[in-house]
Amino acid sequence: MLGAALVVVAVLAVVLTQLARVGQDGGGQTARPAGGTASRSVPNTADPDFVATDTVPAVAPPGWVSYIDTAGWSIAYPSTWERRTAPGDDAGYVDFVDPRTGTFLRVGSSFANPGGSVIEAWRAEEADFRDAHPDYQRVRLEPSGGDDGTAQADWEFTYSEEGRGKVHVLNRGAIRGGHGYALYWFTAEALWAGDQPLRRQMFSTFRPGP
């Protein structure tokens, strides 16, 4: 579990830095895609995978707990799960962990100007992650929530984690209210399909900060 946590900290630290920088000119380079800026995206708010723009905390379902972070974002999670500060020195990461299975949702936030494109940040990070994990397999890397990939995108993949075997990750990134967020769902491959209803419900309760 420690190995998994350290890997995720490294991933989110780089990714959130990417969200803070991507799309901004630097060294003569730009990562802004042809779709333009986030304001040109047309999100489909009827899509259940759309990350909310509303900042009012969601009402926790029965048997769940509401959490409002000091950074302003909020989420609800099952009362049988544990909330933990993510390991390492990176403030802004919070884990919501099922102690029975080790499945967890890690929420990361970056409050620098996130700049241009989530999907370009994912593509840049994927190259480094693949180099570090020879058995890495991409499932999909694509826009989500009705967006064009500028303000929201999904990166789903599998790889082997020491002591756990094959694991499955969905890393959903979104730019909301000028802030970058990453919702990182991590579970054993054998639990992936059965955990999807819960994963969707937890993601649906996430609200960005003001």
N, C-alpha and C positions, 0 to 999 in steps of 0.2 A: 504493500500500500504506500510505503514511503517513496519507493521508486516512482510509482505512478504520480504521486503528488508533486514530486520534484520536476518531472517531465512537464506536467501541466503548468506549473509556475513558469517554467522557461518558455513554453509556447505562448501563454497569455501575455507575459512580459514583452515579448517581441511583437506579438500581434497588436497589442494596444498601442505600442510605440508606432507601429505601421499605421494604425488608424489615425494617430496624431499627426503623422507626417505625410502620408500618401496624398498625392494630388497637389502638393505644394512644390513649387519649383525649387530645385537645389542641385547644384553642379551641372546645370544645363539639362536636367532630366525631369520628366513629369510622368506620373502614373495615372493621370486623369483619363478615363476611357472616353470613347466617342459619345457616350450618352450625356456627357456634360456634368453639371452639378447635381447634388442631391435634390435641390428644389425642383428639378425637371422630372423627377421620378413621379409616377402615378401609383401610389400604393393601393392595393385591394384590401380594404379593411374588413371585407367579408371572409377573407382567407384566414383559416384558423392558425396558420403559421406566421401571420403578421405580428411583429413585435409592436405592442401598444405605443401610441404617442401620448395618451392620457397619463398624467402624472399622479392622479388620485389613486391611492393604494386599493388593490382589489380586496373584496370581502373574502376572508378565508373560508373554505368549505368546512363543514362539520368535521372535527377531528384533526384539523390542520392548525398551524400557527402562522401568524402574520409577522413579518420582519421588515422593519424600515431601517435602512442603512444610514449612517451619519452622512454619507455622500448624497443622500436624497432618493436613491432608487429603492424599490420595495418588491417583495415577493411573498408568497405563502408556500408552506411546505408541510408534509405530514408530521404530526406530533411525535411519531415514533422515530423520526429521523433526528440527527444531531447537527447543530450549527457549529462550525469550527472556523477559526481564523486560518486561512491558508498558510502552509509552511513557507519559510523564507522571509526575506526582508521586504517583500512587496506589499505595501498597504493597498487596500482597495480590492483585494480578492477575498471572497467568502465562500466556504464550502458548505453544502447541505448534503449530509451523508446518511445513507442507509447502513447502520452498523451491522446488519445481518449479512449483507451481500457485498458491501464495499462500493456499490453504485453511488455516484455522487454528481451533483450539479455544482459547478464552480461559476460564480458570477464575478466578472472583472469589469472595471470601469476606468475610463481615462477622461480626465476633465480638461485636457488640452484641446485646442481646436482640432477636430479629427480630419479636416480637409476633405479629400475627394471621394475615394471609392473603397467600400468594404471588400468587394470581390477581388480587387487588385491587391489589397493587403493579404487576403487569403492565398492568392497565387504566389506572392513573394515568400510567404512563410512556408508554403508547402514544399518548396524546393529545399529549404534547409532541413525540414522535418524528414523528408525522404532520405536525405544524405545520412541522417543520424539513425534511421531505422530501416535496414535493408529489406525487411518484410512488409514495409508500409504498402497498403493498397488503398487507392482512392475509390470511394463509393460514388461520390458526386461532389462537385464544386460548382455551385450555380446560384443565380439570384433566387430569392425567396420572398414570400409575403406579397407577391404582386409587384415587387420592385424590379428595377432593371439591373440590380447588383450594386448600384451606387450607394444606396443607404441601407441595404440589407442583403445578406447573402449567407448561404449555408455551405459549410465544409464538413463532409462526412467521410470517415475513413476507418480502417482497421490496422492494427499492428500487434506485435507480441510484447507483453509486459512481463518482466521477470517475476516469477512467483505466481502469476495469474494466467498465463497463457494468452490466447488471442482476446483482445479487447476491441470494443467498438465505440467510436466517439462521434458525436455531432457537435460541431462548434458553430453556433449561430451568431453572427455579428450584426450590429445595427448602429446607425448613427441617429440619435434622437436628441433634439434640443441642443445641438452643438456638442454633444458628448458621444464618445464611442463606448459601446458595451459589447461584451462577449459572454454568451451563455454556453458553457462547455459541459455537455452531458457525457459521462464516462461510465461504461458498464462492461461486464464480461460479455463476450460474443453470445454465449449460450442464453443470456438473459435479455438480449437486445429486443427481440420481437415482443416478448411479454411485457417489457417495461414501457413500451411506446405510449399506451394510454396515460400512464402516470407522467411520463416526460412531457407529453403535450399539455396536460393539466397544469403542471408546474410552470411551464413556459408561459401559459396563458395568464398566469397571475402576476407575471413580471411587469413592473411599471418603471419607466425611466425617472430620473430626477428632474426637478424643475430647471 
